[in-house]
Amino acid sequence: MTTSESCYDMNMLTYKKIFFALLTFLFMLSLEGCRDKNSSAVDSSKEDTAAKKMLQGIWVSEDESPFFRVKGDTIYYPDTTSSPVYFSIHGDSLEMRGATVERYLIVKQSPHLFVFKNHNGEQVRLELSNNAEDINSFLVNRPVALNQNQLIKRDSVIMRADKKYHYYIQVNPTTFKVVHSSLNDDGLQVDNVYFDNIIHISVFQGARQLFSRDFHRKDFRRNVPENILAQSILSDINFTSVDEKGIHFTAFICIPDSPSAYQIDICISYEGRVTLNV
């Protein structure tokens, strides 16, 4: 073999390597393009509006307690600490868009059954509620504030039989702790600590003081069951009415993070005597 033939063969071998390397590069580039297209197809998948429509209503867990309410494109929770969240359904995923985007695998969905997996991989089984009273768990307007955590003063003048009365109410926050036990989202028993109030009422007729007293939560132990009172706070006292019996105020005994409250009527007679009634 001559020197020129040897050089020719080496050049051909080099060209073949370059050619095959170029083909490999072009193949990988086309493969990445297909991946991008497939990824875009998944990301831009259309929302399943039929599945969203099927999810409308109040859904309860296996123990029949309200789990969440779906209205439009929003999910509402029964507790007061969780904010409503926008949601959508894409394929087999329930997507919730709050501060972060969370996706949950839908296991099964029918007009009366919804099963999905939570972050722990556990299946959550929900059924569509047929109890009209479940809507009460999702009322937006709570009846009273649970703890104002600030000094509040109120006073006003009222008239009765041409006599003028002046009352004062002062809500004093305290460091007295009330422990309320509840289940968290993971089904664990947790203790939440809240702070109670002491509330003062004074009533005057002109310059004469008819009544002056601090009210504590324990003052209502005859009006509220012991197991309820132990987990409640004295949230507030408001003036309500005046009649022949005296001047009426309402005390609110509330379990924290609950829409319900015991309302106790405080009647202060024109002689300065006080009576309490639920």
DATABEL-V777492 format. One record per helix or strand. SS is the DSSP state (A for helix, B for strand). FROM is the first residue (numbers start at 1). TO is the last residue. If there is no record, write none. Layout:
SS/FROM/TO
SS/FROM/TO
This chain:
A/3/43
A/49/54
B/57/60
B/66/71
B/74/77
B/85/90
B/93/97
B/101/110
B/113/117
B/123/128
A/132/138
B/152/160
B/163/183
B/189/205
B/208/215
A/217/220
A/226/229
B/232/242
B/247/255
B/261/268
B/274/277
